[in-house]
């Protein structure tokens, strides 16, 4: 009875279960300015899985393995996306540095890395690199466009781990 009152009066909510053929993506936009952008994509899946992020210029992958003590425990991972644009007044070129990385919860570092490109000074950061990921539930093993890099897609695939 008390729990029912909590639901009715206080608006208590319980997170919906994730179907076994899906994963949950939560997007946290940490910094978003004209010369610097950082987003963290949190991935929650009900069983072991792999995370793969690919663009025309890079690829990174990590595995969310079964817990040795609790095989029914959900798995968590994240993808970090960051970019910065540096240009000196009067320069004909700007420099854009990109970081794309993936990691399993509890691991010490990201797979992936950085890349840098010189672009015409008039090129804005959001024209060169943009993050379009949205929070929600997505099907496993289905590419999801999470951004664009130099006009080409950056895709995320969360799927069954490769053997």
C-alpha positions as CSV (number, residue, x, y, z in Angstrom):
1,X,0.0,0.0,0.0
2,X,2.8,2.4,1.0
3,X,4.6,1.7,-2.3
4,X,1.5,2.4,-4.2
5,X,1.1,5.7,-2.5
6,X,4.7,6.6,-3.3
7,X,4.0,5.9,-7.0
8,X,0.8,8.0,-7.0
9,X,1.9,10.9,-4.9
10,X,5.6,11.4,-5.2
11,X,6.0,10.2,-8.8
12,X,8.5,7.4,-7.9
13,X,9.8,5.8,-11.1
14,X,11.6,2.6,-11.7
15,X,13.9,2.2,-14.7
16,X,12.3,0.0,-17.3
17,X,14.0,-3.4,-18.0
18,X,16.1,-3.6,-21.2
19,X,15.0,-6.3,-23.6
20,X,17.7,-9.0,-24.1
21,X,18.0,-8.0,-27.8
22,X,18.6,-4.3,-27.0
23,X,20.9,-1.9,-25.2
24,X,20.2,1.5,-23.5
25,X,22.1,4.6,-24.5
26,X,22.3,7.6,-22.3
27,X,23.9,10.7,-23.7
28,X,25.6,13.2,-21.4
29,X,26.7,16.4,-23.2
30,X,29.5,17.7,-20.9
31,X,30.8,20.7,-22.9
32,X,29.5,22.3,-26.0
33,X,31.1,25.5,-27.2
34,X,32.1,26.8,-30.6
35,X,35.7,25.5,-30.1
36,X,35.3,22.6,-27.7
37,X,32.8,19.7,-27.4
38,X,32.8,16.7,-25.1
39,X,30.0,14.1,-24.8
40,X,29.9,10.8,-22.9
41,X,27.7,8.0,-24.2
42,X,26.8,5.5,-21.4
43,X,25.9,2.0,-22.6
44,X,23.9,-0.4,-20.5
45,X,23.2,-3.9,-21.7
46,X,21.6,-6.8,-19.8
47,X,24.4,-9.3,-20.7
48,X,27.9,-9.6,-22.1
49,X,28.4,-7.6,-25.3
50,X,30.9,-5.7,-27.4
51,X,31.1,-2.0,-28.1
52,X,32.4,-0.9,-31.5
53,X,32.8,2.7,-32.8
54,X,33.8,3.3,-36.3
55,X,34.4,6.2,-38.8
56,X,36.1,6.3,-42.1
57,X,39.3,7.4,-40.2
58,X,39.3,5.1,-37.1
59,X,37.8,2.1,-35.3
60,X,37.8,1.1,-31.6
61,X,36.3,-1.8,-29.8
62,X,35.9,-3.1,-26.3
63,X,34.1,-6.0,-24.6
64,X,31.7,-5.9,-21.7
65,X,32.4,-9.4,-20.3
66,X,30.3,-11.5,-18.0
67,X,30.9,-10.9,-14.3
68,X,32.7,-13.9,-12.7
69,X,30.6,-13.6,-9.6
70,X,27.2,-12.7,-11.1
71,X,26.4,-13.8,-14.7
72,X,23.0,-12.1,-14.5
73,X,24.4,-8.6,-13.7
74,X,24.0,-5.9,-16.3
75,X,27.0,-4.7,-18.2
76,X,28.0,-1.0,-18.5
77,X,30.4,0.7,-20.9
78,X,30.9,4.1,-22.3
79,X,32.1,6.0,-25.4
80,X,33.8,9.3,-25.1
81,X,33.7,11.8,-27.9
82,X,35.7,15.0,-27.7
83,X,37.0,17.6,-30.2
84,X,38.7,21.0,-30.0
85,X,39.5,23.6,-32.6
86,X,42.5,25.9,-32.4
87,X,43.2,28.9,-34.7
88,X,45.4,31.9,-34.3
89,X,44.1,35.2,-35.6
90,X,45.3,35.8,-39.1
91,X,46.2,32.1,-39.7
92,X,44.9,30.6,-42.9
93,X,44.4,27.2,-41.3
94,X,42.8,25.9,-38.0
95,X,43.8,22.7,-36.2
96,X,41.0,20.3,-35.1
97,X,41.9,17.5,-32.7
98,X,39.4,14.6,-32.2
99,X,39.2,11.9,-29.6
100,X,37.0,8.9,-29.9
101,X,37.3,6.1,-27.4
102,X,35.4,3.2,-25.8
103,X,35.8,1.4,-22.5
104,X,34.1,-1.1,-20.2
105,X,33.0,0.0,-16.8
106,X,35.8,-0.5,-14.3
107,X,38.6,-0.6,-16.9
108,X,41.4,1.9,-16.5
109,X,41.5,3.3,-20.0
110,X,39.9,3.8,-23.4
111,X,40.5,1.9,-26.6
112,X,40.7,4.3,-29.5
113,X,42.7,7.5,-29.7
114,X,43.2,10.9,-31.1
115,X,43.5,12.3,-34.6
116,X,44.3,15.8,-35.7
117,X,43.7,17.7,-39.0
118,X,44.5,21.1,-40.4
119,X,41.4,22.7,-42.0
120,X,40.8,26.0,-43.6
121,X,40.5,28.7,-40.9
122,X,36.8,29.4,-41.8
123,X,35.9,25.8,-40.9
124,X,33.9,25.7,-37.7
125,X,34.1,22.8,-35.3
126,X,30.5,21.8,-35.7
127,X,30.8,21.7,-39.5
128,X,33.8,19.3,-39.2
129,X,32.7,17.2,-36.1
130,X,29.3,16.9,-34.7
131,X,27.6,14.6,-32.1
132,X,24.1,13.5,-33.0
133,X,23.6,10.6,-30.5
134,X,20.3,10.6,-28.6
135,X,19.3,8.7,-25.5
136,X,17.1,5.7,-25.9
137,X,16.9,1.9,-26.4
138,X,18.4,0.5,-29.5
139,X,18.6,-3.0,-31.0
140,X,21.9,-5.0,-30.6
141,X,24.1,-5.5,-33.7
142,X,22.5,-2.6,-35.5
143,X,24.7,0.4,-36.4
144,X,23.6,3.7,-34.8
145,X,24.9,7.0,-36.2
146,X,26.2,8.9,-33.2
147,X,28.0,11.8,-35.1
148,X,29.7,13.0,-38.2
149,X,33.4,13.5,-38.9
150,X,34.4,15.5,-41.9
151,X,30.9,14.9,-43.4
152,X,31.0,11.1,-42.9
153,X,29.2,9.0,-40.3
154,X,30.6,7.9,-36.9
155,X,28.7,4.7,-36.0
156,X,28.2,2.8,-32.8
157,X,27.4,-0.9,-32.7
158,X,26.7,-2.7,-29.5
159,X,26.4,-6.4,-30.1
160,X,27.0,-9.9,-29.1
161,X,30.7,-10.4,-28.4
162,X,32.9,-11.9,-31.0
163,X,34.5,-15.2,-30.1
